[in-house]
Amino acid sequence: MQTRQWILANPPTAEILNDTFELQTTTLPSVGPDQVLLKMQFMSNDPAQRAWIQGDLEEDRVYTEPVRKGEVMRAFGVCEVVQSNADSLKTGQLVIATTGWSEYAVLDAKACRPIQPNESAGIRATHFIGALGGPGATAYYGLIDIVQTTADDAVVISGAAGATGSIAIQIAKHVIGCKKVIGIAGGEKKCKWVESLGADICIDYKNKDFEEQLRKATEGFVEVYFDNVGGPILDLMLTRVKRFGRIAACGSVATYNSLREGGLKNWTEIILNRLQVKGFIITDADVPSIIQKLVQSIKEGKIKIGSDGETVVPTKFEDVPKTWQLLFEGGNQGKLITELK
């Protein structure tokens, strides 16, 4: 059987170009014992994927194997089992698996995690790559385990309208009960949505007076900053975190296409105010346990996972890279998902 795949043709060192990826057709191996043939339905789009393809990475300094030139672009998503030689998985079952940007894939059954959507409970298949997947678990792990946020803390969350940020807002406000929750997002519509999730205020970084608004919202400073973006916003927030405050370094989407450029001007704030800055990766966490806690919070009504928390983009396979790049253009509210047409 043949399938189309997107491979990494020219690993980028700056902006993604038209020749970064190449569409190819390949022949799949036959389905062996304890293996399954999968058809991709929904692809997860994640900022971390950009770091995986960086052309000048020092491999000893990254947390996972990079995608190398000529390899299928790595991605995971919701797949349907269309053929099974494994007792543990049945034809028609939905699973989460890492197939890459490929229409079909043959994988070992043990590499697939079965999921059970519950439409009556409002839990769709796509939630398992969003609120009930890596982004939701990252928000929980970062706020609760990494910087140990408490109800006595005021918190700022950047990228607040994204997949991780939108869940972090809800955890901070409704699960932890923080005394003040401040979001940062791009655009009036997104900011209003973040406030509907529980933020006391959400500030539009696109506004000309953004810095003034942020200083006013953080008067007296804040104890915790959950950073999803890096870049100039992180630099500014180093001046708005209280002495002995904590910063969860979750992502750096503002600089993923310019990793070797710029720098922090306010680094001395970390020293002078004894700030704790801690980076983290969700693969270090007990993700199944965290997901159970998120499910409980959803049942209790503390976390909303409505359709407005996902941006599902119906996409022809030949346009998969275009949909992925919406991540770096602010084209999503909540989790960005590619739905293969």
Long-range contacts (C-beta under 8 A, 24 or more apart in sequence): 1-27, 1-28, 1-37, 1-104, 2-26, 2-27, 2-28, 3-28, 3-102, 3-103, 3-104, 3-105, 4-102, 4-103, 4-317, 4-318, 5-72, 5-100, 5-101, 5-102, 5-103, 6-72, 6-73, 6-100, 6-101, 6-102, 6-320, 6-321, 7-70, 7-71, 7-72, 7-73, 8-53, 8-67, 8-68, 8-69, 8-70, 8-71, 8-72, 8-73, 9-69, 9-70, 10-55, 10-69, 11-53, 11-54, 11-55, 11-67, 11-68, 11-69, 12-53, 12-54, 12-55, 12-257, 13-54, 13-55, 13-56, 13-259, 13-260, 14-257, 14-258, 15-257, 16-50, 16-257, 16-321, 16-325, 16-328, 20-53, 20-321, 21-73, 21-101, 21-321, 23-318, 28-104, 28-105, 28-106, 29-106, 30-106, 31-83, 31-84, 31-85, 31-106, 32-85, 32-106, 33-85, 33-86, 34-85, 34-86, 34-108, 34-109, 34-110, 35-85, 35-86, 35-106, 35-107, 35-108, 35-109, 36-81, 36-83, 36-84, 36-85, 36-86, 36-89, 36-95, 36-106, 36-107, 36-109, 36-112, 37-81, 37-82, 37-83, 37-84, 37-104, 37-105, 37-106, 38-79, 38-80, 38-81, 38-82, 38-95, 38-97, 38-99, 38-104, 38-105, 38-106, 38-107, 38-112, 39-79, 39-80, 39-82, 39-103, 39-104, 40-77, 40-78, 40-79, 40-99, 40-102, 40-103, 40-104, 40-105, 40-340, 41-77, 41-78, 41-79, 41-80, 41-94, 41-125, 41-339, 41-340, 42-77, 42-78, 42-125, 42-126, 42-129, 42-312, 42-337, 42-338, 42-339, 42-340, 43-75, 43-76, 43-77, 43-101, 43-320, 43-337, 43-338, 43-340, 44-75, 44-76, 44-77, 44-129, 44-130, 44-133, 44-134, 44-335, 44-337, 45-75, 45-323, 45-324, 45-326, 45-327, 45-332, 45-336, 45-337, 45-338, 46-75, 46-134, 46-135, 46-163, 46-327, 47-251, 47-253, 47-256, 47-327, 47-328, 48-251, 49-73, 49-74, 49-75, 49-324, 50-256, 50-257, 50-327, 50-328, 51-256, 51-259, 54-259, 56-260, 63-281, 63-283, 64-283, 72-100, 72-101, 72-102, 73-100, 73-101, 74-98, 74-100, 75-99, 75-100, 75-101, 76-129, 77-129, 77-338, 78-115, 78-125, 78-126, 78-128, 78-129, 79-105, 79-112, 81-112, 84-109, 89-114, 94-125, 96-128, 96-129, 96-133, 101-320, 101-321, 103-317, 103-340, 122-305, 122-306, 123-298, 123-305, 126-310, 126-312, 126-335, 126-337, 127-305, 127-310, 129-335, 129-337, 130-163, 130-305, 130-309, 130-310, 130-334, 130-335, 130-337, 131-167, 131-294, 131-298, 131-303, 131-305, 131-309, 131-335, 132-291, 132-294, 132-295, 132-305, 133-291, 134-282, 134-287, 135-162, 135-163, 135-164, 135-167, 135-335, 136-164, 136-167, 136-290, 136-291, 136-294, 137-282, 137-285, 137-287, 137-290, 137-291, 137-294, 138-164, 138-250, 138-282, 139-164, 139-165, 139-167, 139-168, 139-171, 139-226, 140-167, 140-171, 140-290, 140-293, 140-294, 141-280, 141-282, 141-285, 141-290, 142-168, 142-226, 142-248, 142-250, 142-280, 143-168, 143-171, 143-172, 143-176, 143-224, 143-226, 143-248, 144-171, 144-176, 145-285, 146-248, 146-278, 146-280, 147-224, 147-226, 147-246, 147-247, 147-248, 147-276, 147-278, 148-246, 149-176, 149-178, 149-223, 149-224, 149-246, 150-176, 150-178, 151-176, 151-177, 151-178, 151-179, 152-179, 152-223, 153-178, 153-179, 153-222, 153-223, 153-224, 154-178, 154-179, 154-180, 154-181, 154-182, 154-218, 154-220, 154-221, 154-222, 154-223, 154-224, 155-180, 155-181, 155-182, 155-222, 155-223, 155-224, 155-225, 155-226, 156-182, 156-183, 156-184, 156-218, 156-222, 156-224, 156-225, 156-226, 156-237, 156-240, 157-181, 157-182, 157-183, 157-184, 157-199, 157-225, 157-226, 157-228, 158-183, 158-184, 158-225, 158-226, 158-227, 158-228, 158-229, 158-233, 158-234, 158-237, 159-184, 159-185, 159-228, 159-229, 159-251, 159-253, 160-184, 160-185, 160-190, 160-194, 160-199, 160-202, 160-228, 161-185, 161-186, 161-187, 161-190, 161-191, 161-193, 161-194, 161-202, 161-333, 161-334, 162-228, 162-253, 162-332, 162-334, 162-335, 163-332, 163-334, 163-335, 163-336, 164-228, 164-250, 164-251, 165-194, 165-226, 165-228, 166-193, 166-194, 166-197, 166-309, 166-333, 166-334, 167-294, 167-303, 168-226, 169-194, 169-197, 169-198, 169-199, 170-197, 170-198, 170-302, 170-303, 170-304, 171-297, 171-303, 172-198, 172-226, 173-197, 173-198, 173-199, 173-200, 174-198, 174-297, 174-302, 174-303, 175-297, 175-302, 175-303, 178-224, 180-222, 182-214, 182-217, 182-218, 182-222, 184-214, 184-229, 184-233, 186-330, 187-330, 189-333, 190-333, 193-308, 193-333, 197-304, 205-233, 211-236, 214-240, 215-240, 221-245, 224-248, 226-250, 227-251, 227-252, 228-253, 229-253, 229-254, 230-254, 230-255, 231-255, 231-262, 234-264, 235-264, 235-265, 235-266, 236-266, 238-264, 238-266, 238-267, 238-269, 238-270, 238-275, 239-266, 239-269, 241-269, 241-273, 241-275, 242-273, 243-273, 243-274, 243-275, 244-273, 244-274, 244-275, 244-276, 245-273, 245-275, 245-276, 246-275, 246-276, 246-278, 247-275, 247-276, 247-277, 247-278, 248-278, 248-280, 249-277, 249-278, 249-279, 249-280, 250-280, 253-327, 253-328, 256-328, 257-328, 308-333, 308-334, 309-333, 309-334, 309-335, 310-334, 310-335, 310-337, 311-335, 311-336, 311-337, 312-337, 312-339, 313-337, 313-338, 313-339, 314-339, 314-341, 315-339, 315-340, 315-341, 316-341, 317-341
